Amino acid sequence: MSRDWVIEGAAIATADRAGTEYRRGHVVVADGTIRALGAGDAPVSQLVEGARRVDATGCLVTPGLVNTHHHFSQWVTRGMAPDAGLFDWLTTLYPRWALIDEEIMHAAALGSLAALATSGCTTTMDHHYVFPAGAGDLLGAEVEAAALVGLRFHVSRGSMDLGRSAGGLPPDDVVEDTDAALCATEEAISRFHDPAPGAMVRVTVAPCSPFSVSTALLEGAASLARRRGVRLHTHLAETADEEAYCKERFSCTPTEYAASVGWLADDVWIAHGVHLDAVARRRLAAASTGVAHCPSSNARLGAGMAPVPELLAEGVAVGLGVDGSASNESGQLGTELRSALLTARGRLGPEALTTRQVLSMATAGGARCLGREDEIGSLEVGKLADLVVWRADTAAHAGMDDLVAALTLGSLPPVALSMVGGRAVVEDGALLGIGDADVGRSVAVAVAELARRHGE
């Protein structure tokens, strides 16, 4: 499969620090990295012999989108508890998630990855934290699915050890022993983490949340991650219920609790960050801790609206996330740009967030959260060729003067081409690594099997 390309005739939004854009420009890809980009046609001196040429007239080229928070397994439990808040939603779905095994996980991951890829995502993470006894190789199933679809993947080994009998939210039968969880997490790092530049798979240490994880597990996870040189991720400050829980149990806010156990640092990014006051936002900024903003999921669960403009003003790295497909049934990352933009403006007015800021969040901001800003997240010479060519010449988009506005305010444009390290992943809206029909059949079988196990 070609890793050399010449893309010409497109509008280009690089999402670099200067916000460089070209009304009509080119991108030259050689051996999976960006060799040249700029205005007009590609210079003859930069052309690669045998490269595949793409006439992208009427299209917009951006960096590939980076998904900073997800739960792939939830693809097989979409549409359930549709009117519940977070805690009720979780208690409804925990028993179903406890029935997921390796085969079901593989199908759920394929469904999630297909929705991501066809909506412009080129790098994703997944935060999986339910590991029932006898379920098989759940993380391996995800890694295999990501390889089939072709996305760059940060598999995040989650964990829970604080069951209901110990004052936590999850049922006791879905939590792990603290030491066993830490051992399994270290095993995942040894097995899957690739620290090399351009890696397709990396591992994150990711205990679930303050209401499902003991202090010992949070502290042990932080120590493990820093000893092994990997990043840390958890849910934090998602709902008012979580804040009340932390104040009752720890006599402090979720952010203060995170700081007390070593979880405010530059190797950490948190999911949601909805309930962050000015003091908390300053602490995140001072620690260089990132935030995965999940606007559709936050709205679906009624969690609130994250203070994204305020976080950006403090210099916090903010990326976008789909969150679990059972709290964001579309599963698309591309649509989160519009959700993030409208949510911020609905809260603070039209100047709260610009179209360029939300594109930067979905690309460069996400790369910062994952610790990969030197490799991905913007179109710059020498960076990996993770990019998307969006069709802006359809009936829904033709005639829009500002194609970044078309992407962030209009309906999601079709993906003409997306690539990861120069390898095409999606062409003309279709997956190349696995057929859409194959994904659909796998998901249907998995959903039926999960229902059978649940006695339906």
Beta strands, then each sheet from edge to edge (+ up, - down):
strand 1: 5-13
strand 2: 21-30
strand 3: 33-39
strand 4: 52-55
strand 5: 59-63
strand 6: 65-67
strand 7: 121-128
strand 8: 152-159
strand 9: 201-207
strand 10: 231-236
strand 11: 268-272
strand 12: 290-293
strand 13: 318-320
strand 14: 387-391
strand 15: 415-420
strand 16: 423-427
strand 17: 430-431
sheet 1: 3+ 2- 1+ 4+
sheet 2: 3+ 2- 1+ 5+ 14- 15+ 16- 17+
sheet 3: 6+ 7+ 8+ 9+ 10+ 11+ 12+ 13+
end
